[in-house]
Amino acid sequence: MFDPVCPSTLVPFRIGDKWATLILRCLQDAPRRFSELKIPLREITAKSLTQSLRGLERDGFVVRTAYETPARRVEYALTPLGRGLLGPLDTACDWTREHWDELLDAQEAGAQPTNTETAH
């Protein structure tokens, strides 16, 4: 794992970027403009969307294409590498649906202070 040639730093799921997988899903059917991504991702800020798109582009999952005519516009699309992540994302979504109640219970339990936390 800590070997300099170990591919662990190339993990395709951008841990810490909660929007990356949602952006990939938004692009699965067709390229979209920035403003079109903001519709299904209505809770994301422009700054976070920009940062996530740049990260996905840097990692080779998304391509940004600028068009000059007839009016300037930019579209984002999945690359073949990004499209290859859709299957593993489907698997992760299936797992999440299967364990939904357990995940919610764990989050709720983690949000409540334990007896040792309240004793301090």
N, CA, C and O atoms as a GROMACS GRO file, in nm:
protein
  480
    1MET      N    1   0.082  -0.119   0.000
    1MET     CA    2   0.000   0.000   0.000
    1MET      C    3   0.087   0.126   0.000
    1MET      O    4   0.049   0.226  -0.062
    2PHE      N    5   0.199   0.124   0.066
    2PHE     CA    6   0.282   0.243   0.073
    2PHE      C    7   0.401   0.237  -0.022
    2PHE      O    8   0.489   0.323  -0.019
    3ASP      N    9   0.403   0.135  -0.105
    3ASP     CA   10   0.506   0.122  -0.206
    3ASP      C   11   0.491   0.239  -0.304
    3ASP      O   12   0.379   0.269  -0.344
    4PRO      N   13   0.600   0.305  -0.343
    4PRO     CA   14   0.591   0.420  -0.434
    4PRO      C   15   0.523   0.389  -0.567
    4PRO      O   16   0.469   0.480  -0.630
    5VAL      N   17   0.525   0.264  -0.611
    5VAL     CA   18   0.461   0.230  -0.737
    5VAL      C   19   0.320   0.174  -0.718
    5VAL      O   20   0.256   0.133  -0.815
    6CYS      N   21   0.271   0.172  -0.596
    6CYS     CA   22   0.136   0.123  -0.568
    6CYS      C   23   0.034   0.221  -0.626
    6CYS      O   24   0.049   0.342  -0.609
    7PRO      N   25  -0.069   0.170  -0.694
    7PRO     CA   26  -0.168   0.258  -0.756
    7PRO      C   27  -0.273   0.312  -0.658
    7PRO      O   28  -0.372   0.371  -0.703
    8SER      N   29  -0.256   0.295  -0.529
    8SER     CA   30  -0.359   0.337  -0.434
    8SER      C   31  -0.389   0.486  -0.441
    8SER      O   32  -0.500   0.528  -0.406
    9THR      N   33  -0.295   0.567  -0.484
    9THR     CA   34  -0.322   0.711  -0.494
    9THR      C   35  -0.407   0.744  -0.617
    9THR      O   36  -0.452   0.857  -0.632
   10LEU      N   37  -0.428   0.646  -0.703
   10LEU     CA   38  -0.507   0.668  -0.823
   10LEU      C   39  -0.651   0.619  -0.806
   10LEU      O   40  -0.722   0.602  -0.904
   11VAL      N   41  -0.693   0.596  -0.683
   11VAL     CA   42  -0.829   0.546  -0.658
   11VAL      C   43  -0.930   0.631  -0.735
   11VAL      O   44  -0.927   0.754  -0.725
   12PRO      N   45  -1.019   0.567  -0.812
   12PRO     CA   46  -1.109   0.644  -0.898
   12PRO      C   47  -1.219   0.718  -0.825
   12PRO      O   48  -1.274   0.814  -0.880
   13PHE      N   49  -1.253   0.678  -0.706
   13PHE     CA   50  -1.357   0.749  -0.633
   13PHE      C   51  -1.293   0.862  -0.555
   13PHE      O   52  -1.209   0.839  -0.469
   14ARG      N   53  -1.332   0.981  -0.586
   14ARG     CA   54  -1.271   1.099  -0.529
   14ARG      C   55  -1.322   1.118  -0.386
   14ARG      O   56  -1.418   1.191  -0.363
   15ILE      N   57  -1.256   1.052  -0.292
   15ILE     CA   58  -1.295   1.059  -0.152
   15ILE      C   59  -1.282   1.204  -0.106
   15ILE      O   60  -1.181   1.270  -0.134
   16GLY      N   61  -1.382   1.252  -0.038
   16GLY     CA   62  -1.380   1.389   0.010
   16GLY      C   63  -1.451   1.485  -0.084
   16GLY      O   64  -1.477   1.599  -0.047
   17ASP      N   65  -1.481   1.442  -0.204
   17ASP     CA   66  -1.556   1.524  -0.299
   17ASP      C   67  -1.695   1.462  -0.311
   17ASP      O   68  -1.718   1.372  -0.392
   18LYS      N   69  -1.786   1.511  -0.230
   18LYS     CA   70  -1.918   1.449  -0.225
   18LYS      C   71  -1.998   1.467  -0.353
   18LYS      O   72  -2.098   1.399  -0.374
   19TRP      N   73  -1.956   1.559  -0.439
   19TRP     CA   74  -2.031   1.587  -0.561
   19TRP      C   75  -1.984   1.507  -0.681
   19TRP      O   76  -2.059   1.496  -0.779
   20ALA      N   77  -1.865   1.452  -0.678
   20ALA     CA   78  -1.806   1.388  -0.796
   20ALA      C   79  -1.895   1.279  -0.854
   20ALA      O   80  -1.921   1.278  -0.974
   21THR      N   81  -1.940   1.188  -0.771
   21THR     CA   82  -2.022   1.078  -0.824
   21THR      C   83  -2.156   1.130  -0.876
   21THR      O   84  -2.209   1.075  -0.973
   22LEU      N   85  -2.210   1.232  -0.814
   22LEU     CA   86  -2.336   1.288  -0.862
   22LEU      C   87  -2.317   1.357  -0.997
   22LEU      O   88  -2.404   1.350  -1.084
   23ILE      N   89  -2.205   1.423  -1.014
   23ILE     CA   90  -2.175   1.486  -1.143
   23ILE      C   91  -2.160   1.379  -1.251
   23ILE      O   92  -2.212   1.396  -1.362
   24LEU      N   93  -2.091   1.271  -1.220
   24LEU     CA   94  -2.077   1.163  -1.317
   24LEU      C   95  -2.214   1.111  -1.359
   24LEU      O   96  -2.237   1.085  -1.477
   25ARG      N   97  -2.303   1.096  -1.264
   25ARG     CA   98  -2.440   1.050  -1.294
   25ARG      C   99  -2.512   1.150  -1.384
   25ARG      O  100  -2.583   1.111  -1.476
   26CYS      N  101  -2.494   1.278  -1.356
   26CYS     CA  102  -2.560   1.382  -1.437
   26CYS      C  103  -2.511   1.382  -1.582
   26CYS      O  104  -2.583   1.426  -1.672
   27LEU      N  105  -2.391   1.334  -1.604
   27LEU     CA  106  -2.333   1.334  -1.738
   27LEU      C  107  -2.349   1.200  -1.810
   27LEU      O  108  -2.303   1.186  -1.923
   28GLN      N  109  -2.412   1.103  -1.746
   28GLN     CA  110  -2.416   0.969  -1.805
   28GLN      C  111  -2.496   0.960  -1.935
   28GLN      O  112  -2.466   0.875  -2.019
   29ASP      N  113  -2.595   1.045  -1.952
   29ASP     CA  114  -2.679   1.035  -2.073
   29ASP      C  115  -2.633   1.125  -2.186
   29ASP      O  116  -2.653   1.093  -2.304
   30ALA      N  117  -2.572   1.238  -2.152
   30ALA     CA  118  -2.532   1.334  -2.255
   30ALA      C  119  -2.444   1.441  -2.194
   30ALA      O  120  -2.446   1.461  -2.073
   31PRO      N  121  -2.367   1.511  -2.278
   31PRO     CA  122  -2.291   1.626  -2.227
   31PRO      C  123  -2.386   1.732  -2.173
   31PRO      O  124  -2.501   1.743  -2.216
   32ARG      N  125  -2.337   1.810  -2.079
   32ARG     CA  126  -2.418   1.918  -2.021
   32ARG      C  127  -2.334   2.042  -2.002
   32ARG      O  128  -2.212   2.037  -1.984
   33ARG      N  129  -2.403   2.154  -2.006
   33ARG     CA  130  -2.340   2.281  -1.974
   33ARG      C  131  -2.340   2.298  -1.823
   33ARG      O  132  -2.414   2.231  -1.752
   34PHE      N  133  -2.255   2.390  -1.776
   34PHE     CA  134  -2.244   2.419  -1.634
   34PHE      C  135  -2.382   2.449  -1.574
   34PHE      O  136  -2.420   2.393  -1.472
   35SER      N  137  -2.456   2.538  -1.640
   35SER     CA  138  -2.588   2.578  -1.589
   35SER      C  139  -2.686   2.460  -1.589
   35SER      O  140  -2.776   2.456  -1.505
   36GLU      N  141  -2.669   2.367  -1.681
   36GLU     CA  142  -2.755   2.249  -1.683
   36GLU      C  143  -2.723   2.153  -1.568
   36GLU      O  144  -2.811   2.083  -1.519
   37LEU      N  145  -2.598   2.150  -1.526
   37LEU     CA  146  -2.560   2.067  -1.412
   37LEU      C  147  -2.616   2.124  -1.282
   37LEU      O  148  -2.647   2.050  -1.188
   38LYS      N  149  -2.629   2.256  -1.277
   38LYS     CA  150  -2.679   2.321  -1.155
   38LYS      C  151  -2.826   2.284  -1.126
   38LYS      O  152  -2.869   2.294  -1.011
   39ILE      N  153  -2.901   2.243  -1.227
   39ILE     CA  154  -3.043   2.211  -1.205
   39ILE      C  155  -3.059   2.086  -1.118
   39ILE      O  156  -3.121   2.096  -1.012
   40PRO      N  157  -3.006   1.970  -1.158
   40PRO     CA  158  -3.022   1.854  -1.069
   40PRO      C  159  -2.936   1.865  -0.942
   40PRO      O  160  -2.969   1.803  -0.840
   41LEU      N  161  -2.828   1.942  -0.947
   41LEU     CA  162  -2.739   1.958  -0.832
   41LEU      C  163  -2.766   2.093  -0.765
   41LEU      O  164  -2.673   2.167  -0.734
   42ARG      N  165  -2.892   2.123  -0.743
   42ARG     CA  166  -2.932   2.256  -0.696
   42ARG      C  167  -2.870   2.298  -0.564
   42ARG      O  168  -2.866   2.417  -0.533
   43GLU      N  169  -2.820   2.204  -0.486
   43GLU     CA  170  -2.761   2.239  -0.356
   43GLU      C  171  -2.612   2.273  -0.365
   43GLU      O  172  -2.554   2.321  -0.267
   44ILE      N  173  -2.551   2.249  -0.479
   44ILE     CA  174  -2.408   2.274  -0.493
   44ILE      C  175  -2.383   2.422  -0.522
   44ILE      O  176  -2.461   2.487  -0.593
   45THR      N  177  -2.276   2.474  -0.467
   45THR     CA  178  -2.238   2.612  -0.499
   45THR      C  179  -2.163   2.613  -0.631
   45THR      O  180  -2.110   2.510  -0.674
   46ALA      N  181  -2.157   2.727  -0.695
   46ALA     CA  182  -2.083   2.740  -0.821
   46ALA      C  183  -1.936   2.705  -0.798
   46ALA      O  184  -1.873   2.641  -0.882
   47LYS      N  185  -1.882   2.748  -0.686
   47LYS     CA  186  -1.742   2.722  -0.654
   47LYS      C  187  -1.716   2.572  -0.640
   47LYS      O  188  -1.619   2.520  -0.694
   48SER      N  189  -1.803   2.502  -0.567
   48SER     CA  190  -1.785   2.358  -0.548
   48SER      C  191  -1.802   2.282  -0.679
   48SER      O  192  -1.730   2.186  -0.705
   49LEU      N  193  -1.897   2.324  -0.762
   49LEU     CA  194  -1.916   2.259  -0.891
   49LEU      C  195  -1.793   2.278  -0.979
   49LEU      O  196  -1.746   2.184  -1.043
   50THR      N  197  -1.740   2.399  -0.980
   50THR     CA  198  -1.619   2.427  -1.058
   50THR      C  199  -1.503   2.342  -1.010
   50THR      O  200  -1.433   2.282  -1.091
   51GLN      N  201  -1.483   2.335  -0.879
   51GLN     CA  202  -1.372   2.256  -0.823
   51GLN      C  203  -1.388   2.108  -0.854
   51GLN      O  204  -1.291   2.041  -0.890
   52SER      N  205  -1.510   2.058  -0.841
   52SER     CA  206  -1.533   1.916  -0.870
   52SER      C  207  -1.511   1.885  -1.017
   52SER      O  208  -1.450   1.784  -1.051
   53LEU      N  209  -1.562   1.970  -1.104
   53LEU     CA  210  -1.543   1.949  -1.248
   53LEU      C  211  -1.395   1.953  -1.285
   53LEU      O  212  -1.350   1.872  -1.365
   54ARG      N  213  -1.321   2.046  -1.227
   54ARG     CA  214  -1.176   2.054  -1.254
   54ARG      C  215  -1.104   1.928  -1.208
   54ARG      O  216  -1.016   1.876  -1.277
   55GLY      N  217  -1.142   1.880  -1.091
   55GLY     CA  218  -1.081   1.757  -1.039
   55GLY      C  219  -1.113   1.637  -1.127
   55GLY      O  220  -1.026   1.556  -1.156
   56LEU      N  221  -1.239   1.626  -1.169
   56LEU     CA  222  -1.279   1.515  -1.256
   56LEU      C  223  -1.210   1.525  -1.392
   56LEU      O  224  -1.175   1.423  -1.452
   57GLU      N  225  -1.191   1.646  -1.440
   57GLU     CA  226  -1.121   1.666  -1.566
   57GLU      C  227  -0.973   1.630  -1.551
   57GLU      O  228  -0.916   1.562  -1.636
   58ARG      N  229  -0.912   1.676  -1.444
   58ARG     CA  230  -0.770   1.647  -1.418
   58ARG      C  231  -0.746   1.496  -1.408
   58ARG      O  232  -0.643   1.446  -1.452
   59ASP      N  233  -0.842   1.424  -1.348
   59ASP     CA  234  -0.826   1.280  -1.328
   59ASP      C  235  -0.866   1.199  -1.452
   59ASP      O  236  -0.854   1.076  -1.452
   60GLY      N  237  -0.914   1.267  -1.556
   60GLY     CA  238  -0.945   1.199  -1.680
   60GLY      C  239  -1.085   1.142  -1.692
   60GLY      O  240  -1.112   1.064  -1.783
   61PHE      N  241  -1.175   1.180  -1.601
   61PHE     CA  242  -1.311   1.126  -1.603
   61PHE      C  243  -1.407   1.212  -1.685
   61PHE      O  244  -1.508   1.164  -1.734
   62VAL      N  245  -1.374   1.340  -1.697
   62VAL     CA  246  -1.461   1.436  -1.766
   62VAL      C  247  -1.376   1.516  -1.863
   62VAL      O  248  -1.260   1.546  -1.836
   63VAL      N  249  -1.435   1.551  -1.975
   63VAL     CA  250  -1.368   1.638  -2.071
   63VAL      C  251  -1.451   1.766  -2.084
   63VAL      O  252  -1.574   1.763  -2.089
   64ARG      N  253  -1.381   1.878  -2.089
   64ARG     CA  254  -1.443   2.010  -2.104
   64ARG      C  255  -1.417   2.056  -2.247
   64ARG      O  256  -1.303   2.060  -2.293
   65THR      N  257  -1.526   2.090  -2.317
   65THR     CA  258  -1.513   2.136  -2.455
   65THR      C  259  -1.575   2.274  -2.467
   65THR      O  260  -1.691   2.294  -2.432
   66ALA      N  261  -1.495   2.369  -2.518
   66ALA     CA  262  -1.543   2.506  -2.540
   66ALA      C  263  -1.576   2.524  -2.687
   66ALA      O  264  -1.497   2.487  -2.774
   67TYR      N  265  -1.693   2.579  -2.713
   67TYR     CA  266  -1.737   2.608  -2.849
   67TYR      C  267  -1.745   2.760  -2.865
   67TYR      O  268  -1.796   2.830  -2.778
   68GLU      N  269  -1.694   2.809  -2.974
   68GLU     CA  270  -1.692   2.953  -3.000
   68GLU      C  271  -1.812   3.000  -3.081
   68GLU      O  272  -1.855   3.115  -3.066
   69THR      N  273  -1.867   2.914  -3.165
   69THR     CA  274  -1.977   2.957  -3.251
   69THR      C  275  -2.096   2.863  -3.235
   69THR      O  276  -2.074   2.747  -3.203
   70PRO      N  277  -2.218   2.906  -3.254
   70PRO     CA  278  -2.257   3.044  -3.285
   70PRO      C  279  -2.243   3.136  -3.164
   70PRO      O  280  -2.215   3.255  -3.179
   71ALA      N  281  -2.261   3.083  -3.045
   71ALA     CA  282  -2.237   3.161  -2.924
   71ALA      C  283  -2.142   3.080  -2.836
   71ALA      O  284  -2.145   2.957  -2.836
   72ARG      N  285  -2.059   3.150  -2.762
   72ARG     CA  286  -1.962   3.081  -2.677
   72ARG      C  287  -2.036   2.998  -2.572
   72ARG      O  288  -2.125   3.048  -2.502
   73ARG      N  289  -1.997   2.872  -2.562
   73ARG     CA  290  -2.053   2.785  -2.460
   73ARG      C  291  -1.951   2.676  -2.427
   73ARG      O  292  -1.862   2.646  -2.506
   74VAL      N  293  -1.966   2.618  -2.308
   74VAL     CA  294  -1.878   2.512  -2.263
   74VAL      C  295  -1.965   2.394  -2.223
   74VAL      O  296  -2.068   2.410  -2.157
   75GLU      N  297  -1.924   2.275  -2.264
   75GLU     CA  298  -1.994   2.153  -2.226
   75GLU      C  299  -1.898   2.058  -2.156
   75GLU      O  300  -1.778   2.057  -2.182
   76TYR      N  301  -1.954   1.980  -2.068
   76TYR     CA  302  -1.879   1.877  -1.996
   76TYR      C  303  -1.937   1.743  -2.036
   76TYR      O  304  -2.059   1.727  -2.045
   77ALA      N  305  -1.850   1.645  -2.058
   77ALA     CA  306  -1.894   1.511  -2.097
   77ALA      C  307  -1.804   1.408  -2.031
   77ALA      O  308  -1.691   1.437  -1.993
   78LEU      N  309  -1.857   1.288  -2.017
   78LEU     CA  310  -1.777   1.178  -1.965
   78LEU      C  311  -1.677   1.132  -2.070
   78LEU      O  312  -1.708   1.128  -2.189
   79THR      N  313  -1.560   1.100  -2.026
   79THR     CA  314  -1.461   1.036  -2.112
   79THR      C  315  -1.490   0.885  -2.107
   79THR      O  316  -1.571   0.841  -2.025
   80PRO      N  317  -1.425   0.806  -2.190
   80PRO     CA  318  -1.441   0.660  -2.176
   80PRO      C  319  -1.401   0.611  -2.036
   80PRO      O  320  -1.463   0.519  -1.983
   81LEU      N  321  -1.300   0.673  -1.978
   81LEU     CA  322  -1.259   0.637  -1.842
   81LEU      C  323  -1.371   0.668  -1.742
   81LEU      O  324  -1.401   0.587  -1.655
   82GLY      N  325  -1.431   0.786  -1.756
   82GLY     CA  326  -1.542   0.824  -1.669
   82GLY      C  327  -1.662   0.734  -1.689
   82GLY      O  328  -1.728   0.695  -1.592
   83ARG      N  329  -1.691   0.700  -1.814
   83ARG     CA  330  -1.804   0.611  -1.845
   83ARG      C  331  -1.780   0.474  -1.783
   83ARG      O  332  -1.875   0.406  -1.743
   84GLY      N  333  -1.654   0.432  -1.775
   84GLY     CA  334  -1.620   0.305  -1.714
   84GLY      C  335  -1.650   0.299  -1.566
   84GLY      O  336  -1.658   0.190  -1.509
   85LEU      N  337  -1.665   0.412  -1.502
   85LEU     CA  338  -1.699   0.416  -1.359
   85LEU      C  339  -1.848   0.396  -1.333
   85LEU      O  340  -1.887   0.370  -1.219
   86LEU      N  341  -1.931   0.407  -1.435
   86LEU     CA  342  -2.076   0.397  -1.413
   86LEU      C  343  -2.116   0.260  -1.360
   86LEU      O  344  -2.205   0.250  -1.276
   87GLY      N  345  -2.053   0.153  -1.408
   87GLY     CA  346  -2.083   0.018  -1.357
   87GLY      C  347  -2.051   0.004  -1.209
   87GLY      O  348  -2.136  -0.038  -1.131
   88PRO      N  349  -1.928   0.039  -1.168
   88PRO     CA  350  -1.898   0.034  -1.025
   88PRO      C  351  -1.989   0.126  -0.942
   88PRO      O  352  -2.022   0.092  -0.828
   89LEU      N  353  -2.030   0.240  -0.997
   89LEU     CA  354  -2.123   0.327  -0.925
   89LEU      C  355  -2.258   0.259  -0.908
   89LEU      O  356  -2.321   0.271  -0.803
   90ASP      N  357  -2.303   0.188  -1.012
   90ASP     CA  358  -2.428   0.112  -1.001
   90ASP      C  359  -2.418   0.012  -0.887
   90ASP      O  360  -2.512  -0.002  -0.808
   91THR      N  361  -2.305  -0.058  -0.878
   91THR     CA  362  -2.284  -0.156  -0.771
   91THR      C  363  -2.288  -0.088  -0.634
   91THR      O  364  -2.350  -0.140  -0.541
   92ALA      N  365  -2.221   0.027  -0.622
   92ALA     CA  366  -2.221   0.100  -0.495
   92ALA      C  367  -2.362   0.147  -0.459
   92ALA      O  368  -2.401   0.143  -0.343
   93CYS      N  369  -2.439   0.191  -0.559
   93CYS     CA  370  -2.577   0.234  -0.534
   93CYS      C  371  -2.664   0.117  -0.490
   93CYS      O  372  -2.746   0.130  -0.400
   94ASP      N  373  -2.646   0.002  -0.554
   94ASP     CA  374  -2.721  -0.118  -0.515
   94ASP      C  375  -2.689  -0.155  -0.371
   94ASP      O  376  -2.779  -0.188  -0.293
   95TRP      N  377  -2.560  -0.150  -0.335
   95TRP     CA  378  -2.519  -0.182  -0.198
   95TRP      C  379  -2.583  -0.083  -0.099
   95TRP      O  380  -2.631  -0.123   0.007
   96THR      N  381  -2.582   0.044  -0.135
   96THR     CA  382  -2.640   0.147  -0.048
   96THR      C  383  -2.789   0.123  -0.027
   96THR      O  384  -2.838   0.133   0.085
   97ARG      N  385  -2.860   0.090  -0.136
   97ARG     CA  386  -3.004   0.062  -0.122
   97ARG      C  387  -3.028  -0.058  -0.031
   97ARG      O  388  -3.120  -0.058   0.050
   98GLU      N  389  -2.944  -0.158  -0.044
   98GLU     CA  390  -2.957  -0.279   0.037
   98GLU      C  391  -2.931  -0.252   0.186
   98GLU      O  392  -2.991  -0.316   0.272
   99HIS      N  393  -2.843  -0.156   0.215
   99HIS     CA  394  -2.804  -0.129   0.354
   99HIS      C  395  -2.855   0.006   0.405
   99HIS      O  396  -2.806   0.058   0.505
  100TRP      N  397  -2.953   0.062   0.336
  100TRP     CA  398  -3.003   0.196   0.366
  100TRP      C  399  -3.038   0.214   0.514
  100TRP      O  400  -2.991   0.308   0.577
  101ASP      N  401  -3.119   0.125   0.568
  101ASP     CA  402  -3.161   0.138   0.708
  101ASP      C  403  -3.043   0.131   0.803
  101ASP      O  404  -3.037   0.206   0.901
  102GLU      N  405  -2.950   0.041   0.777
  102GLU     CA  406  -2.832   0.029   0.863
  102GLU      C  407  -2.748   0.156   0.858
  102GLU      O  408  -2.697   0.201   0.961
  103LEU      N  409  -2.733   0.212   0.740
  103LEU     CA  410  -2.654   0.334   0.726
  103LEU      C  411  -2.720   0.450   0.800
  103LEU      O  412  -2.652   0.526   0.869
  104LEU      N  413  -2.851   0.463   0.787
  104LEU     CA  414  -2.922   0.571   0.859
  104LEU      C  415  -2.912   0.552   1.009
  104LEU      O  416  -2.889   0.648   1.083
  105ASP      N  417  -2.928   0.428   1.055
  105ASP     CA  418  -2.916   0.400   1.199
  105ASP      C  419  -2.777   0.435   1.251
  105ASP      O  420  -2.764   0.493   1.358
  106ALA      N  421  -2.674   0.400   1.174
  106ALA     CA  422  -2.536   0.430   1.216
  106ALA      C  423  -2.512   0.579   1.221
  106ALA      O  424  -2.447   0.629   1.313
  107GLN      N  425  -2.564   0.653   1.121
  107GLN     CA  426  -2.545   0.798   1.120
  107GLN      C  427  -2.618   0.863   1.237
  107GLN      O  428  -2.565   0.952   1.302
  108GLU      N  429  -2.740   0.817   1.262
  108GLU     CA  430  -2.815   0.873   1.376
  108GLU      C  431  -2.745   0.843   1.508
  108GLU      O  432  -2.739   0.929   1.596
  109ALA      N  433  -2.694   0.722   1.523
  109ALA     CA  434  -2.622   0.685   1.646
  109ALA      C  435  -2.496   0.768   1.661
  109ALA      O  436  -2.459   0.805   1.772
  110GLY      N  437  -2.429   0.796   1.551
  110GLY     CA  438  -2.307   0.875   1.555
  110GLY      C  439  -2.333   1.021   1.583
  110GLY      O  440  -2.245   1.092   1.633
  111ALA      N  441  -2.452   1.069   1.552
  111ALA     CA  442  -2.486   1.209   1.573
  111ALA      C  443  -2.527   1.237   1.717
  111ALA      O  444  -2.526   1.352   1.762
  112GLN      N  445  -2.562   1.132   1.790
  112GLN     CA  446  -2.605   1.151   1.928
  112GLN      C  447  -2.486   1.132   2.021
  112GLN      O  448  -2.406   1.041   2.001
  113PRO      N  449  -2.475   1.218   2.122
  113PRO     CA  450  -2.363   1.202   2.216
  113PRO      C  451  -2.377   1.073   2.296
  113PRO      O  452  -2.487   1.034   2.336
  114THR      N  453  -2.264   1.008   2.317
  114THR     CA  454  -2.265   0.885   2.398
  114THR      C  455  -2.257   0.924   2.544
  114THR      O  456  -2.234   1.040   2.577
  115ASN      N  457  -2.276   0.828   2.632
  115ASN     CA  458  -2.268   0.854   2.776
  115ASN      C  459  -2.133   0.910   2.816
  115ASN      O  460  -2.125   0.996   2.904
  116THR      N  461  -2.026   0.862   2.754
  116THR     CA  462  -1.892   0.910   2.790
  116THR      C  463  -1.872   1.053   2.742
  116THR      O  464  -1.799   1.129   2.806
  117GLU      N  465  -1.936   1.090   2.630
  117GLU     CA  466  -1.921   1.228   2.582
  117GLU      C  467  -1.995   1.326   2.672
  117GLU      O  468  -1.949   1.438   2.692
  118THR      N  469  -2.110   1.284   2.725
  118THR     CA  470  -2.188   1.376   2.808
  118THR      C  471  -2.129   1.385   2.948
  118THR      O  472  -2.157   1.481   3.020
  119ALA      N  473  -2.048   1.287   2.988
  119ALA     CA  474  -1.990   1.287   3.122
  119ALA      C  475  -1.876   1.386   3.135
  119ALA      O  476  -1.839   1.424   3.246
  120HIS      N  477  -1.818   1.431   3.022
  120HIS     CA  478  -1.702   1.520   3.028
  120HIS      C  479  -1.749   1.658   3.051
  120HIS      O  480  -1.667   1.750   3.059
   0.00000   0.00000   0.00000
